[in-house]
Amino acid sequence: MSDVSDASDVPDSGDHGLGYTPEEREVSAPREEARQLSSELYDLLRVKGKTTAPGPGVDVCGDLDPDTFYVIRHLWSVYGVPAGDLEAGWQGLSEDLPRHGWEIVHEGRESTVARSPFLMADSTRKKFTLKATLLIPTARDAERSGAEAGIMFHLVSACFRVPEGTTVDAY
């Protein structure tokens, strides 16, 4: 009997506690994937409205070394569309996501006073997760604060690491 443990019993030290080993990628590639995925999501809505402008950005990956590890985030919204049209678009989105490379992993309501519906979905093609939220303000909120109805999208990638010898310089 040997005292040496089987190598398959030892956790992968390259996973940094993430449960997976971050893939080595230049920042530009997953940033472009986020742009493309967001464009596809907009097309799935079946309603066209105004969108918020900022593109995908780079963020730190938890407590890992920010010079080496990063995630891509793209937070954007569609607004300027009547609430009824947004609700129809929301229904179409939840029906169409699975047919377009997304697995819906959770649907529910926010734990806020508004109890806004949301869904979480994982891309089956790219290493991204989506949280989409339907925001329909009450008449009182709209009157008091000018809040507009909309659908908010928060797209976030898995954690990546930059190639050896380079650092994340896009924060």
C-alpha positions in Angstrom: 0.0 0.0 0.0 1.4 3.4 -1.0 1.3 6.7 0.9 1.2 8.6 -2.4 -2.3 10.0 -3.1 -3.9 9.7 -6.5 -3.3 12.9 -8.5 -7.0 12.9 -9.5 -7.9 13.5 -5.9 -5.9 16.8 -5.7 -7.9 19.9 -6.7 -6.6 21.8 -9.7 -4.5 24.6 -8.2 -5.0 26.5 -11.5 -8.6 27.1 -10.7 -7.9 29.8 -8.0 -11.1 28.7 -6.2 -13.3 29.4 -9.2 -14.2 25.8 -9.9 -12.6 26.1 -13.4 -9.2 27.2 -14.8 -9.4 30.7 -16.3 -8.8 30.5 -20.1 -5.9 32.6 -21.4 -7.2 35.4 -23.7 -6.4 38.9 -24.8 -8.9 41.4 -23.4 -10.1 42.4 -26.9 -11.6 39.0 -27.9 -14.1 38.5 -25.0 -14.9 42.2 -25.2 -15.9 41.8 -28.8 -17.9 38.6 -27.9 -19.8 40.7 -25.4 -20.6 43.3 -28.0 -21.9 40.6 -30.4 -23.9 38.8 -27.7 -25.5 42.1 -26.7 -26.4 42.8 -30.3 -28.0 39.4 -30.7 -30.0 39.9 -27.4 -31.3 43.2 -28.7 -32.4 41.5 -31.9 -34.3 38.8 -29.9 -36.4 41.4 -28.1 -38.8 41.9 -30.9 -39.2 45.6 -29.9 -36.8 48.4 -30.8 -36.1 51.3 -28.5 -33.4 53.5 -27.3 -30.3 51.8 -25.8 -27.8 53.0 -23.3 -24.5 53.8 -24.9 -21.5 52.4 -23.0 -19.9 49.3 -24.5 -18.4 46.3 -22.7 -15.9 47.1 -20.0 -13.2 45.2 -18.1 -13.5 44.5 -14.4 -11.5 42.6 -11.8 -12.2 38.9 -11.2 -13.0 38.7 -7.6 -10.0 38.8 -5.3 -7.6 37.5 -8.0 -4.6 39.5 -9.2 -6.1 42.4 -11.2 -3.0 42.6 -13.4 -3.5 39.0 -14.6 -7.2 38.1 -14.2 -10.3 39.9 -15.5 -14.0 39.6 -16.5 -15.9 41.5 -19.2 -19.1 43.2 -18.1 -21.7 44.8 -20.3 -24.6 46.6 -18.6 -27.1 48.2 -20.9 -30.8 48.9 -21.2 -33.6 49.3 -23.7 -36.0 52.0 -23.0 -38.3 54.6 -24.7 -40.9 51.9 -25.5 -44.4 51.6 -24.1 -44.6 49.3 -21.1 -47.0 46.9 -22.9 -44.5 46.6 -25.8 -41.7 45.9 -23.4 -43.7 43.2 -21.6 -44.4 41.5 -25.0 -40.7 41.8 -25.8 -39.8 40.3 -22.4 -42.1 37.3 -23.1 -40.5 36.8 -26.5 -37.0 37.1 -25.1 -37.7 34.3 -22.6 -39.1 32.1 -25.3 -36.3 32.8 -27.8 -33.2 32.6 -25.6 -33.1 28.8 -25.5 -33.4 28.6 -29.3 -30.5 31.0 -29.7 -27.8 29.4 -27.6 -28.9 30.4 -24.1 -29.9 28.1 -21.2 -32.2 29.8 -18.8 -31.0 28.7 -15.3 -33.3 30.8 -13.1 -36.4 33.0 -13.4 -37.9 34.9 -10.6 -38.7 38.3 -9.1 -36.4 40.8 -7.5 -36.6 41.0 -3.8 -37.4 44.7 -4.0 -40.7 46.6 -3.5 -41.2 46.6 -7.3 -40.8 42.8 -7.5 -39.5 43.1 -11.1 -39.3 39.9 -13.1 -35.8 38.7 -14.0 -34.1 35.8 -15.6 -30.6 34.4 -15.5 -29.2 32.5 -18.5 -25.9 31.0 -19.5 -24.6 31.1 -23.1 -24.1 27.6 -24.4 -21.6 29.0 -27.0 -19.5 31.6 -25.1 -18.4 31.9 -21.5 -21.0 34.5 -20.5 -23.9 34.7 -18.1 -26.9 37.1 -18.6 -29.2 38.7 -16.0 -32.1 40.5 -17.6 -34.6 42.5 -15.6 -38.0 43.9 -16.8 -38.4 47.3 -15.2 -42.0 48.7 -15.2 -42.4 51.7 -12.8 -45.7 52.3 -11.1 -47.6 55.4 -12.3 -46.6 57.1 -9.0 -42.9 56.3 -9.5 -43.0 57.5 -13.1 -44.7 60.7 -12.1 -42.5 61.4 -9.0 -39.1 60.5 -10.4 -39.5 60.3 -14.1 -38.6 56.6 -14.1 -39.0 55.0 -17.5 -40.0 51.4 -18.3 -37.2 49.4 -19.7 -35.3 46.1 -19.9 -31.9 46.0 -18.2 -29.3 43.6 -19.4 -26.2 42.6 -17.4 -23.8 40.4 -19.3 -20.7 39.1 -17.5 -18.0 36.7 -18.7 -16.2 34.0 -17.0 -12.9 34.9 -15.5 -10.0 35.1 -18.0 -6.3 35.6 -17.6 -4.1 37.6 -19.9 -1.2 35.9 -21.8 2.1 35.3 -20.0 4.2 38.5 -20.0 1.3 40.9 -20.4 -1.0 42.7 -17.9 -4.6 43.8 -17.9 -4.3 47.5 -19.0 -7.9 48.2 -19.8 -9.6 49.0 -16.5 
